[in-house]
Amino acid sequence: MDAPHIAPSRTALPRHAPETLEALPDAPARLWKPRRVLLTKAARDWPMAGRVAERAAKLGAEVVDLPGDRITGLAGTDARDTYRRAKSTLAVTVASEAKMRPQPIPPSADFRFDLATGCPAHCQYCYLAGSLKGPPVTRLFANLAEILDRLPPLVGEGRITSRNAARAHEGTTYEASCYTDPLAFEHLSGGLSETVAWFGARNEDMGLRFTTKFADTIGLEAAAHGGRTRARFSVNAEAVTRRFEGGTAPLAGRLAAMGRLARAGYPVGLTVAPIMPLEDWADSYDALFRDAAAALPEDADVTVELITHRFTPGSKEVLLGWYPATALEMDEAVRTVKRNKFGGRKYVYPKELMREMRDTLERQVAARLPGAQVLYWT
């Protein structure tokens, strides 16, 4: 089934469904190895900074003690060189009071908080493009204890799960992956496992959520999660993953990791994003849900979030600067424009196509993952 309203990308999805997951090997997880780790002066007062420095050095990274708290040394000879330098750098810093203040984050959760900002992956549709200012360096916050201290006073104050009868069993929910992928550098920081254990030990009605495109779950499998963390894996049709998601774990690896965490007692989830109506999209997304079902135990607690591709003028400009040869479709002429109350624009798929994709994918989820709860479509 071809999309009726939009020309397919130059990268077509396969006409035949890929092998089922059982036939694919569970390869070792792909780990990010930064070329440089920058430690700010304030961050060096926190144990996490020393842990990151030691582990990164063992991987061959250059570790630099900065004289102050300003991140320096990212500028390259041109924009492309600056991008490469930033993407291969991990800066360990301290979150400011403003950065530690949780914010509402509908429709995912009641509030978001940041373990870090930025991501080392190279997704050509990156949602952070245009959202974070400056070179795309990953900034890890070493003062984790202070960040977590800001969360308990907000219990019961949210509007997504706290006061929603259909999701009230989740308690007050906190999203940890709005501006980063916290599993990408977990082998260096251990901060996500520490956060999972912190939520697992709470008496309050609190729940942690995070989304990842990586698969190194060893630390999480051993963490005392108490069933309070929902581990979601950002997934897509196989051809989209291979073509547009550089530096991430293969799709089969992510699905296998999701299965391991489900067997370790975690509630899990599929964040299907960004959904694209490329050639044979219906068959390809059906194959995704089939393979997800094969990876999961029968009693898994699974949610599904369905998020279509969209872009803004600002994000398009940034992405074309980062990936000038991309095959990603960002053509305003075949999109529908949506405006926010501040006059901002984003370009989404036409209404009829959105309805067709939604109906198709929701039917596929119901057939392949009958016990899963679809949280939203956007």
C-alpha positions in Angstrom: 0.0 0.0 0.0 1.6 3.3 -1.1 0.9 6.6 0.6 -1.8 8.4 -1.5 -0.8 12.0 -0.7 3.0 12.1 -0.5 5.8 10.9 -2.8 7.8 8.2 -1.3 11.4 8.9 -0.1 14.3 8.0 -2.3 14.9 5.3 0.3 12.2 2.6 -0.2 11.2 0.1 2.4 11.7 -3.6 1.5 8.9 -5.3 -0.4 9.3 -8.4 1.6 9.2 -8.6 5.4 12.6 -9.3 7.1 13.4 -12.4 9.0 11.6 -12.9 12.3 13.5 -12.0 15.3 14.1 -15.5 16.4 16.4 -16.0 13.4 18.5 -13.0 14.2 21.5 -13.2 16.6 21.5 -11.3 19.8 24.7 -9.3 19.0 26.8 -7.5 21.7 25.4 -4.1 22.5 27.0 -1.2 20.6 28.7 1.2 23.0 29.4 4.9 22.4 33.1 5.7 22.7 33.6 9.5 22.9 36.8 10.9 21.7 37.0 13.5 24.4 35.5 13.9 27.8 35.4 17.5 29.2 35.1 17.9 33.0 34.0 21.3 34.3 35.4 22.5 37.5 32.0 22.3 39.4 31.4 18.8 38.1 34.6 17.5 39.5 33.2 17.8 43.0 30.7 15.0 42.3 31.5 11.3 42.3 30.0 10.8 38.8 32.6 12.9 37.2 35.4 10.7 38.4 33.6 7.6 37.4 33.0 8.9 33.9 36.6 10.0 33.6 38.0 6.6 34.7 35.7 4.6 32.4 36.1 6.8 29.4 39.9 6.8 29.7 39.8 3.0 29.6 38.0 3.2 26.3 40.7 5.5 24.9 39.0 8.9 25.3 41.0 12.0 26.0 39.9 13.4 29.4 40.2 17.2 29.8 39.9 19.1 33.1 38.5 22.5 32.1 39.7 25.5 34.2 36.1 26.7 34.8 32.5 25.8 34.1 32.2 26.9 30.5 32.3 24.2 27.9 35.1 25.1 25.4 37.0 23.5 22.6 34.1 22.5 20.4 34.7 24.9 17.5 36.0 23.3 14.4 37.3 24.7 11.1 33.7 24.9 9.7 30.2 24.0 10.6 30.6 20.3 9.6 33.8 20.0 11.6 32.2 21.6 14.6 29.3 19.1 14.4 31.8 16.2 14.3 33.8 17.5 17.2 30.6 18.1 19.3 29.0 14.7 18.5 32.2 12.9 19.6 32.5 14.8 22.9 30.9 14.2 26.3 30.9 17.2 28.6 30.3 16.5 32.3 28.8 19.5 34.0 26.4 20.5 36.7 22.7 21.3 36.2 21.7 24.8 37.2 18.7 25.6 39.3 16.7 26.3 36.2 17.8 23.0 34.5 16.8 21.1 37.7 13.2 22.4 37.7 10.9 19.7 36.3 8.5 20.8 33.5 5.2 19.4 32.2 5.7 17.2 29.2 2.4 16.0 27.6 1.4 13.6 26.2 4.3 11.4 27.5 4.3 12.0 31.2 3.4 14.4 34.0 6.9 16.0 34.2 10.2 15.8 32.5 13.6 16.1 34.2 17.0 16.0 32.6 19.9 13.6 33.4 21.7 15.1 30.4 21.0 17.1 27.2 22.1 16.1 23.8 22.7 12.7 22.2 25.7 11.0 20.5 23.5 9.3 17.9 23.2 10.6 14.3 19.5 10.4 13.5 18.9 12.4 10.4 15.4 13.5 11.6 16.8 14.4 15.1 14.1 16.0 17.3 16.7 17.9 19.2 17.7 19.9 16.1 16.6 23.5 16.7 15.7 22.7 20.3 19.1 22.9 21.9 21.3 25.8 21.2 25.0 25.7 20.1 27.1 22.7 18.9 25.3 19.3 19.5 27.5 18.2 22.4 26.2 15.7 25.0 26.1 17.4 28.4 25.9 15.0 31.3 24.8 16.4 34.7 26.9 15.1 37.6 24.8 16.5 40.4 22.2 13.7 40.1 21.2 13.7 43.8 20.2 17.4 43.6 18.2 16.7 40.4 16.3 13.8 42.0 15.5 15.9 45.1 13.3 18.2 43.0 10.9 15.4 42.1 9.0 14.2 45.2 7.3 17.6 45.9 5.4 17.2 42.6 3.7 13.9 43.4 0.0 14.3 42.5 0.4 17.6 40.8 0.6 16.4 37.1 -2.1 16.3 34.5 -1.2 13.3 32.3 -1.2 10.3 34.6 -1.7 11.8 38.1 -5.3 12.8 37.3 -6.1 10.5 34.4 -8.3 7.6 35.4 -7.1 5.4 32.6 -3.4 5.9 33.6 -3.7 6.6 37.3 -2.1 3.3 38.2 1.2 4.7 36.9 1.2 7.3 39.6 2.9 10.7 39.0 5.2 10.0 36.0 8.6 11.6 35.2 10.2 11.5 31.8 14.0 11.2 31.7 14.6 11.2 27.9 13.1 14.4 26.6 16.4 16.0 25.6 18.7 13.0 25.6 19.0 9.2 25.3 20.1 8.2 28.9 21.1 4.7 27.9 23.6 6.0 25.3 26.2 6.8 28.0 25.0 4.6 30.8 28.2 2.4 30.5 30.2 5.6 31.4 28.0 7.2 34.1 25.8 4.6 35.7 23.3 7.4 36.3 20.3 5.8 34.7 20.6 2.7 36.8 21.1 4.9 39.9 17.9 6.8 39.0 16.0 3.5 38.4 17.0 2.3 41.9 16.1 5.6 43.4 12.5 5.4 42.0 12.4 1.7 43.0 13.1 2.6 46.7 10.4 5.4 46.9 7.3 5.0 49.0 5.6 7.7 47.0 3.4 7.0 44.1 6.0 7.8 41.4 7.0 6.3 38.1 10.0 6.8 35.9 9.9 6.6 32.1 12.7 6.7 29.5 13.1 6.0 25.8 16.3 4.7 24.1 17.7 3.6 20.8 20.5 1.7 22.5 20.7 -1.8 23.9 23.3 -2.0 26.7 20.9 -3.0 29.5 23.2 -5.0 31.8 23.2 -2.4 34.5 19.4 -2.0 34.3 18.8 -5.7 34.4 20.5 -5.8 37.8 18.9 -2.6 39.2 16.3 -2.8 42.0 13.6 -1.2 39.8 10.6 -2.3 41.9 8.4 -2.1 38.8 8.4 1.7 38.9 10.3 2.3 35.7 8.9 1.8 32.2 11.7 1.2 29.7 10.6 2.2 26.2 12.5 1.5 23.1 12.4 3.9 20.1 11.8 1.7 17.1 10.8 2.0 13.5 10.5 0.0 10.3 13.8 -1.7 9.5 14.7 0.4 6.5 14.0 3.6 8.3 16.3 2.5 11.2 19.1 1.5 8.9 18.9 4.6 6.7 18.3 7.4 9.1 19.5 6.3 12.6 23.3 6.3 12.5 25.3 5.4 15.6 22.4 3.6 17.3 21.8 -0.1 18.2 20.4 -2.2 15.4 16.6 -2.7 15.5 17.0 -6.4 16.4 19.3 -5.4 19.3 16.8 -3.0 20.7 13.9 -5.5 20.5 16.1 -8.1 22.2 17.0 -5.6 24.9 13.4 -4.8 25.4 12.7 -8.5 25.9 15.5 -8.9 28.4 14.1 -6.0 30.5 10.6 -7.4 30.3 11.8 -10.7 31.6 13.6 -8.8 34.4 10.2 -7.5 35.5 10.2 -4.1 33.9 7.1 -2.6 32.3 8.3 -1.8 28.7 7.1 0.1 25.7 7.5 0.8 22.0 8.0 4.4 21.0 7.3 4.1 17.3 8.9 7.2 15.9 9.0 8.9 13.5 6.4 7.1 11.5 6.9 7.7 7.7 4.7 6.6 4.8 7.5 5.3 2.7 7.0 2.5 0.1 5.2 -0.6 1.5 4.9 1.2 4.9 2.0 -0.9 6.0 3.8 -4.3 5.6 7.0 -2.9 7.1 5.4 -1.6 10.3 3.4 -4.9 10.6 6.8 -6.7 10.5 8.0 -4.4 13.2 5.1 -5.3 15.5 5.5 -9.0 14.7 9.2 -9.0 15.7 8.4 -7.0 18.8 5.9 -9.6 19.9 8.4 -12.4 19.2 10.9 -10.7 21.5 8.6 -10.3 24.5 7.4 -12.8 27.1 3.7 -13.5 27.1 3.0 -11.7 30.3 4.9 -8.5 29.4 3.4 -5.1 30.4 3.6 -3.2 27.2 2.6 0.3 26.0 2.8 1.8 22.5 3.3 5.4 21.5 2.8 6.3 17.8 4.5 9.5 16.7 4.5 10.6 13.0 7.3 12.6 11.4 7.1 16.4 11.5 9.6 19.2 11.2 9.8 23.0 11.7 11.5 25.5 9.5 14.2 25.8 12.1 14.8 22.1 12.5 14.9 21.6 8.7 17.6 24.2 8.4 19.7 22.7 11.2 19.3 19.1 9.9 20.2 20.0 6.3 23.4 21.7 7.7 24.2 18.5 9.6 23.2 16.0 6.9 23.3 17.8 3.5 23.0 14.6 1.5 20.0 13.2 3.5 17.2 11.4 1.7 14.8 12.4 4.4 11.6 14.0 3.0 11.1 17.6 4.3 9.0 19.1 1.6 6.6 21.8 2.8 4.6 21.5 -0.4 3.3 18.0 0.4 2.7 18.7 4.1 0.0 20.4 6.2 1.1 23.3 8.3 0.1 23.5 12.0 0.6 26.7 14.0 0.9 27.0 17.8 -0.4 29.9 19.9 2.9 31.7 19.5 2.8 31.6 15.7 5.3 28.8 15.3 5.0 26.4 12.4 5.4 22.7 12.1 4.8 20.6 9.0 2.8 17.3 9.4 1.3 14.8 7.0 -2.1 15.6 5.5 -5.2 14.7 7.5 -6.4 11.9 5.3 -3.0 10.2 5.2 -2.7 10.6 9.0 -6.0 8.9 9.4 -5.0 6.0 7.1 -1.7 5.5 8.9 -3.3 5.7 12.3 -6.1 3.2 11.5 -3.6 0.8 10.0 -1.0 0.9 12.7 -3.5 0.7 15.5 -5.1 -2.4 13.9 -1.6 -4.0 13.6 -0.8 -3.3 17.2 -4.1 -4.9 18.3 -3.4 -8.0 16.2 0.3 -8.5 17.0 0.4 -7.2 20.5 -3.2 -7.7 21.8 -2.3 -7.0 25.4 -0.5 -3.7 24.7 -2.0 -0.3 25.6 -1.7 2.4 22.9 -1.2 5.6 24.8 -1.5 8.1 22.0 -1.1 9.0 18.4 0.4 12.2 17.3 
